[in-house]
Amino acid sequence: MGKLLFLIFLLVPMVEIGIFIVVGQAIGLWLTLGGV
């Protein structure tokens, strides 16, 4: 049980960072295509 909690604590920040990077790239691409 302890290992499972430890894995969750490791995965949550990695998932959040991954989403943040993907969203940031999508916004950057959208702005580039929009010519802003």
C-alpha distance matrix in Angstrom:
0.0 3.8 5.5 5.2 6.4 8.7 10.0 10.8 12.5 14.4 15.4 16.7 19.5 20.4 20.9 22.9 25.0 25.6 26.8 28.9 30.6 31.3 32.8 34.8 36.2 37.1 38.9 40.7 41.8 43.0 45.0 46.5 47.6 48.9 51.0 49.9
3.8 0.0 3.8 5.4 5.2 6.2 8.7 10.0 10.6 12.5 14.3 15.6 17.8 19.0 20.1 21.8 23.6 24.6 26.1 27.8 29.4 30.6 32.1 33.7 35.3 36.5 38.1 39.7 41.1 42.4 44.1 45.6 46.9 48.2 50.1 48.9
5.5 3.8 0.0 3.8 5.5 4.9 6.2 8.6 9.8 10.5 12.2 14.3 16.4 16.9 18.1 20.3 21.8 22.4 24.3 26.2 27.4 28.5 30.3 31.9 33.1 34.5 36.3 37.7 38.9 40.4 42.3 43.5 44.8 46.4 48.2 47.2
5.2 5.4 3.8 0.0 3.8 5.4 5.1 6.3 8.7 9.9 10.4 12.2 15.0 15.5 16.0 18.3 20.2 20.7 22.0 24.2 25.7 26.4 28.1 30.0 31.3 32.3 34.2 35.9 36.9 38.2 40.2 41.6 42.7 44.1 46.2 45.2
6.4 5.2 5.5 3.8 0.0 3.8 5.4 5.1 6.2 8.7 9.8 10.6 13.2 14.6 15.2 16.8 18.9 20.0 21.1 22.9 24.7 25.8 27.0 28.8 30.5 31.6 33.1 34.8 36.2 37.4 39.1 40.8 42.0 43.2 45.2 43.9
8.7 6.2 4.9 5.4 3.8 0.0 3.8 5.4 5.1 6.3 8.7 10.3 11.9 13.0 14.5 16.2 17.6 18.8 20.6 22.0 23.5 24.9 26.5 27.9 29.4 30.9 32.5 33.8 35.3 36.8 38.4 39.8 41.3 42.6 44.3 43.1
10.0 8.7 6.2 5.1 5.4 3.8 0.0 3.8 5.4 5.0 6.0 8.6 10.7 10.8 12.0 14.4 15.7 16.3 18.2 20.1 21.2 22.3 24.2 25.8 27.0 28.3 30.2 31.6 32.8 34.3 36.2 37.4 38.7 40.2 42.0 41.1
10.8 10.0 8.6 6.3 5.1 5.4 3.8 0.0 3.8 5.4 5.0 6.0 9.0 9.9 10.2 12.1 14.3 15.0 16.2 18.1 19.9 20.8 22.1 24.0 25.6 26.6 28.2 30.0 31.2 32.4 34.3 35.8 37.0 38.3 40.3 39.2
12.5 10.6 9.8 8.7 6.2 5.1 5.4 3.8 0.0 3.8 5.7 5.7 7.3 9.2 10.5 11.5 13.2 14.9 16.2 17.4 19.2 20.8 22.0 23.3 25.2 26.6 27.9 29.4 31.1 32.4 33.8 35.4 37.0 38.1 39.8 38.4
14.4 12.5 10.5 9.9 8.7 6.3 5.0 5.4 3.8 0.0 3.8 5.8 6.3 6.8 9.1 10.7 11.5 12.8 15.0 16.2 17.3 19.0 20.7 21.8 23.3 25.0 26.6 27.7 29.3 30.9 32.4 33.6 35.3 36.7 38.3 37.1
15.4 14.3 12.2 10.4 9.8 8.7 6.0 5.0 5.7 3.8 0.0 3.8 5.7 5.1 6.0 8.6 9.9 10.4 12.2 14.1 15.3 16.4 18.2 19.8 21.1 22.4 24.2 25.6 26.8 28.3 30.1 31.4 32.8 34.2 36.1 35.1
16.7 15.6 14.3 12.2 10.6 10.3 8.6 6.0 5.7 5.8 3.8 0.0 3.9 5.5 5.2 6.2 8.6 9.9 10.7 12.3 14.3 15.5 16.5 18.2 20.1 21.1 22.5 24.3 25.8 26.9 28.5 30.2 31.6 32.7 34.6 33.3
19.5 17.8 16.4 15.0 13.2 11.9 10.7 9.0 7.3 6.3 5.7 3.9 0.0 3.8 5.5 5.0 6.1 8.5 9.9 10.4 12.2 14.2 15.2 16.2 18.3 19.9 20.9 22.3 24.2 25.5 26.8 28.3 30.1 31.2 32.7 31.3
20.4 19.0 16.9 15.5 14.6 13.0 10.8 9.9 9.2 6.8 5.1 5.5 3.8 0.0 3.8 5.5 5.1 6.1 8.6 9.8 10.5 12.3 14.2 15.2 16.5 18.3 19.9 21.0 22.4 24.2 25.7 26.8 28.5 30.0 31.5 30.5
20.9 20.1 18.1 16.0 15.2 14.5 12.0 10.2 10.5 9.1 6.0 5.2 5.5 3.8 0.0 3.8 5.5 5.0 6.2 8.5 9.9 10.6 12.2 14.1 15.4 16.4 18.3 19.9 21.0 22.4 24.2 25.6 26.9 28.3 30.2 29.2
22.9 21.8 20.3 18.3 16.8 16.2 14.4 12.1 11.5 10.7 8.6 6.2 5.0 5.5 3.8 0.0 3.8 5.4 5.2 6.1 8.7 10.0 10.5 12.1 14.3 15.3 16.4 18.2 19.9 20.9 22.4 24.2 25.7 26.6 28.5 27.1
25.0 23.6 21.8 20.2 18.9 17.6 15.7 14.3 13.2 11.5 9.9 8.6 6.1 5.1 5.5 3.8 0.0 3.8 5.5 5.0 6.2 8.6 9.9 10.4 12.3 14.2 15.3 16.3 18.2 19.8 21.0 22.3 24.2 25.4 26.9 25.6
25.6 24.6 22.4 20.7 20.0 18.8 16.3 15.0 14.9 12.8 10.4 9.9 8.5 6.1 5.0 5.4 3.8 0.0 3.8 5.4 5.2 6.2 8.6 9.8 10.7 12.3 14.3 15.4 16.5 18.3 20.0 21.1 22.5 24.1 25.8 25.0
26.8 26.1 24.3 22.0 21.1 20.6 18.2 16.2 16.2 15.0 12.2 10.7 9.9 8.6 6.2 5.2 5.5 3.8 0.0 3.8 5.5 5.1 6.0 8.4 9.9 10.5 12.2 14.1 15.2 16.3 18.2 19.8 20.9 22.1 24.2 23.3
28.9 27.8 26.2 24.2 22.9 22.0 20.1 18.1 17.4 16.2 14.1 12.3 10.4 9.8 8.5 6.1 5.0 5.4 3.8 0.0 3.8 5.6 5.2 6.0 8.6 9.9 10.5 12.1 14.2 15.2 16.4 18.2 19.9 20.8 22.4 21.1
30.6 29.4 27.4 25.7 24.7 23.5 21.2 19.9 19.2 17.3 15.3 14.3 12.2 10.5 9.9 8.7 6.2 5.2 5.5 3.8 0.0 3.8 5.5 5.0 6.1 8.6 9.9 10.4 12.1 14.1 15.3 16.3 18.2 19.7 21.0 20.1
31.3 30.6 28.5 26.4 25.8 24.9 22.3 20.8 20.8 19.0 16.4 15.5 14.2 12.3 10.6 10.0 8.6 6.2 5.1 5.6 3.8 0.0 3.8 5.4 5.2 6.1 8.7 9.9 10.5 12.2 14.2 15.2 16.4 18.1 19.9 19.5
32.8 32.1 30.3 28.1 27.0 26.5 24.2 22.1 22.0 20.7 18.2 16.5 15.2 14.2 12.2 10.5 9.9 8.6 6.0 5.2 5.5 3.8 0.0 3.8 5.5 5.0 6.2 8.5 9.8 10.4 12.2 14.1 15.2 16.2 18.3 17.3
34.8 33.7 31.9 30.0 28.8 27.9 25.8 24.0 23.3 21.8 19.8 18.2 16.2 15.2 14.1 12.1 10.4 9.8 8.4 6.0 5.0 5.4 3.8 0.0 3.8 5.5 5.2 6.1 8.6 9.8 10.6 12.2 14.2 15.2 16.5 15.3
36.2 35.3 33.1 31.3 30.5 29.4 27.0 25.6 25.2 23.3 21.1 20.1 18.3 16.5 15.4 14.3 12.3 10.7 9.9 8.6 6.1 5.2 5.5 3.8 0.0 3.8 5.5 5.0 6.0 8.5 9.8 10.4 12.1 13.9 15.2 14.9
37.1 36.5 34.5 32.3 31.6 30.9 28.3 26.6 26.6 25.0 22.4 21.1 19.9 18.3 16.4 15.3 14.2 12.3 10.5 9.9 8.6 6.1 5.0 5.5 3.8 0.0 3.8 5.5 5.1 6.0 8.6 9.8 10.5 12.0 14.2 14.0
38.9 38.1 36.3 34.2 33.1 32.5 30.2 28.2 27.9 26.6 24.2 22.5 20.9 19.9 18.3 16.4 15.3 14.3 12.2 10.5 9.9 8.7 6.2 5.2 5.5 3.8 0.0 3.8 5.4 5.0 6.1 8.5 9.9 10.3 12.2 11.2
40.7 39.7 37.7 35.9 34.8 33.8 31.6 30.0 29.4 27.7 25.6 24.3 22.3 21.0 19.9 18.2 16.3 15.4 14.1 12.1 10.4 9.9 8.5 6.1 5.0 5.5 3.8 0.0 3.8 5.5 5.2 6.1 8.6 9.7 10.6 9.9
41.8 41.1 38.9 36.9 36.2 35.3 32.8 31.2 31.1 29.3 26.8 25.8 24.2 22.4 21.0 19.9 18.2 16.5 15.2 14.2 12.1 10.5 9.8 8.6 6.0 5.1 5.4 3.8 0.0 3.8 5.5 5.0 6.1 8.4 9.8 10.5
43.0 42.4 40.4 38.2 37.4 36.8 34.3 32.4 32.4 30.9 28.3 26.9 25.5 24.2 22.4 20.9 19.8 18.3 16.3 15.2 14.1 12.2 10.4 9.8 8.5 6.0 5.0 5.5 3.8 0.0 3.8 5.4 5.2 6.0 8.6 9.0
45.0 44.1 42.3 40.2 39.1 38.4 36.2 34.3 33.8 32.4 30.1 28.5 26.8 25.7 24.2 22.4 21.0 20.0 18.2 16.4 15.3 14.2 12.2 10.6 9.8 8.6 6.1 5.2 5.5 3.8 0.0 3.8 5.5 4.9 6.1 5.5
46.5 45.6 43.5 41.6 40.8 39.8 37.4 35.8 35.4 33.6 31.4 30.2 28.3 26.8 25.6 24.2 22.3 21.1 19.8 18.2 16.3 15.2 14.1 12.2 10.4 9.8 8.5 6.1 5.0 5.4 3.8 0.0 3.8 5.4 5.1 6.4
47.6 46.9 44.8 42.7 42.0 41.3 38.7 37.0 37.0 35.3 32.8 31.6 30.1 28.5 26.9 25.7 24.2 22.5 20.9 19.9 18.2 16.4 15.2 14.2 12.1 10.5 9.9 8.6 6.1 5.2 5.5 3.8 0.0 3.8 5.4 7.9
48.9 48.2 46.4 44.1 43.2 42.6 40.2 38.3 38.1 36.7 34.2 32.7 31.2 30.0 28.3 26.6 25.4 24.1 22.1 20.8 19.7 18.1 16.2 15.2 13.9 12.0 10.3 9.7 8.4 6.0 4.9 5.4 3.8 0.0 3.8 5.5
51.0 50.1 48.2 46.2 45.2 44.3 42.0 40.3 39.8 38.3 36.1 34.6 32.7 31.5 30.2 28.5 26.9 25.8 24.2 22.4 21.0 19.9 18.3 16.5 15.2 14.2 12.2 10.6 9.8 8.6 6.1 5.1 5.4 3.8 0.0 3.8
49.9 48.9 47.2 45.2 43.9 43.1 41.1 39.2 38.4 37.1 35.1 33.3 31.3 30.5 29.2 27.1 25.6 25.0 23.3 21.1 20.1 19.5 17.3 15.3 14.9 14.0 11.2 9.9 10.5 9.0 5.5 6.4 7.9 5.5 3.8 0.0
